Amino acid sequence: MTPPRNSSAGSARVLVFVDVDNTLVKGASIYMFAIEAWKSGFIKWHHVIPALFQQRYFIRKGETTKRVKSTRERAQALVAGHQVRDFEKVAESAWRRSIAPKVFPEMIERINHHKSQGHEIWLLTASPQSLASVMARDLTLTGAIGTTLEEKDGAFTGEIDGELLHGPLKAKAAVQHALESDVNLAHCYAYSDSAADIPLLESVGHPVAVNPDHTLLAHATELSWPILWPESTNRHQTQRSKKAEKNAGH
């Protein structure tokens, strides 16, 4: 897949929204965080075991409603009662040791191309805001829009402030951000792996499916959207393509 051409927007501002899990990185960032949190003593081992199994399933199959609910519950359980400053230290470590090595090189290439065009690049993810901000900072992106965890007296309450940034809420966040920035979404880009993000992808003029689950793959193929398969996802490409073709035949 060739890099995007120069936007027809000319000198107009262009926003690029990038999902994190299975789009920017292989796997789910909250589970990688869980491993690092255990190693640092932030959480207990019994929090980690379910994360290991769900991480393997997520990489193979992609996102499901059940996994999203589990991710929310697990994120709340991981941080409840912990100091925000301790979470931020673990987030830094998790990014360097576990998450950064799993970033798809093909996505870095795309991001660098967008940077060369002067585009503003935002991570748009269900991952906690603090963790997403670390990723955006180290990748020298414009910023990150993630799920906000509720805080009180410098500690996490175990609740989410608002809603998990997922599905239609991502599209809503992108539209709101574009409105506040006075940017035309017809000139903007979005990258995602999940059918849950179809509303987000449809909200921009340049949607790109990355390592798509079989539902998004079928949708993207039907609409002739660009599809990016990182080299390390070749096996998943074959499996999901067959399933997408099978479902299209019904």
N, C-alpha and C positions, 0 to 999 in steps of 0.2 A: 504494500500500500504506500503510495507516494505521499509526501507531506502536503499539507493544505497549501493552496496557492494564496497569493496575496489577496486579502479581503477586498471586495469591491467597495467597501465602506471608505476607502481612501484613508484620510487622516482621522476618521471617526474612531472613537474608542471601541475596542473589541474585548469582550469578556470571554474567558475560557473556563468552564466549570469541569473539574475532574473528580470523579468518584475515587475512593481509595481502595476499598477491599475488592480484590480480584480484578481491579482495573488498573490502578497504579502499582499495587503490590500483589504478589501471589499469596492469597490467603486472607484471613481476617485480622486486622490490626489489634482488636481488643483481646484476642486469644494470645497473640504474641506478647502483648502487654502483660497478660496474666502469668505467662511463664517467667518473665523478667521480674514481675512483682513477687512471685514466690521465691525466686533466687535471692532477692534483696530482703526477704523477710516481711514484705508488705502484706502478704496474704498467706494463708495456709495451703498445704498440698491438696486438700479435698476440694478447693476451688478450681484447681488446675486440671484434674482428671477429666471432667466433662468437657473442658475447653479443648483438650487434645483430640478427643473423638469428633467433636463438632468441627474443628479445624480441618480435619481430613475429609469429612463429608462435604464441607463448604467448597474446598478446592476442586473436588470431583464433580459435584452436582450444581453448585451455584447457590443462590439465595432462595429461601423459602419463607413463608409467613411464620412458620413455627420457629425457624432459626432467628428471625428478626425479633420475635418475642423473647426468645431465650437470650439473645444478645443484650436486650434491654435489661432483663432481670439480672443477668450476670454482671453487667456493668454496675448496676445499683448495688449488688451484693459485694462487689470487689472494693468499692470506695466508701461504703457507709461507715461513718465514724472516723475516717482517716483525715489527717491534715492535708490541706490543699498543697502546701509546699512539699510534702513527702511524695504526693502523687506526681507532682511536676518533676521531681528528681528521677522517679521511676520511668516516667514518660521519656525523659532524655535518654536514659540508659536503654530502654526498650527500642527506641528508634535506632540508635547507633548499632546495637548488638543484634537485634532480631528483625526489625522491619526494613531498614535501609538495604540490607543485603538481598532482600526479596523484591526490590523495586524492579519492574520490567525495564530492561535497557531500551526497548522500543518506545516506551512511554517517555523516558528521559529524552530520547531523540525528538519526539513530538513536542515536548515541553520546550526544549531548547529552540526549536524552530519557531514556536509561538513567541518566545522571548525576542528572537531576532526580528520579528515583525512588530514588536512593541505592544503585543497583546497583554492584557492583565489576566493572570492565571490564579484561579481560586480553587482550593480543595473544597468540595461540597460533599459532606460525609456524615453518616450516623455516628461515627467515632466521637468520643469526647472532645470538646473544643480544645482543651489543654494539650491533648495528644496531637490533634490535627495541626495546631499552631506550631508545635515543634517541627513537624514534617515540613510545613510550608516554609518556615524560617530556614531550615537547613537546605532546602531545595531552591532557596531564593525565589520563592513565588510571591505573588502580590499579597496573599493572605489565605485564611481558612475560615470556612463556615461549618461548624460542627454542632453536635448536641451539647447543650449546656447542662451541667450537673449543679444541682442546688447546693448552696453553701450557707453555713451559719457559723459565725465566730471562728472563721478560718478552717472549718472542717466540712466535709461533705455530709449531707443529711441522709443520703441513700436514695433520694428522689431526683427525678429529672425536672429541670426548670423549663416547663412547657411540654413539648412532645419530642419523641425520638425523631430526628431529622431523616425521614425515610419516605420513599414513594412520592405521593403527590405533594407532600410537604417540602420535598427538595425543589420541585418545580415552583412552588409558591415562594420559596426563599430566593430562587434565581430571579423570578419576576420582580420581587420586591427590591432585590439588590440592583437590578437593572434600572428600575424606576428611580431609585434614590441616586443612582449614578448618571441618570439621563442618557442611558445607552439603549440602542435599538437591538433587541434580541435577535432580529433577523440577520444581524451581522456576527452573531456570537456562536461559540462552539460548546459542545458538551460531550464528555466521554464517560461511558458506563458499561458495565457487564450485565446488568440485571434488568429483567422485564419490569421490575418494580419502578425503574427509572424511566420508563417510556414517556410519562408525562413531562419529565425534565427534558429528555431528548427531543420531544416534539415542540417544546417551547422555544427552541433555538433554530437558527437558520442552517446550522452545520452540525448535525448529530453524528456521532461516531460510536459504533458498538465495538467494545474491546473485550476479547475473551468472552463473548456473550453466552448466556445460558440458552437452552434450546428455544425457549419462547421468544426471547429478544432476537435470536438469530433468524427465526422465521419472519418476524416482524420487519427486521432490518433488510432482509433479502427481498421481501415483498415491496418495500418502499425504496429499494436501491440505495440504502444508506451505506456509507463506507464501513467496512468491517476490518478490524485489526486483530490479528492473532499473534501474540508474542510467541517466540520460538518455543519457549518452555511449555506452551499450552497445546502443542500439536496433537497430543493424544486426546485431549478433551475436544478439540475441534472435530475430529472424526466421529466421536461418540455423539456429540450434540448435533452435528449435521445430520446424522442418520435419524435421530429422534425428531428433529425439526421436519425432515422430509416425510417421515412416517405420519406425524400429526397433520401435516399439510394435505396428506392424501385422504384424510377422513372427512 
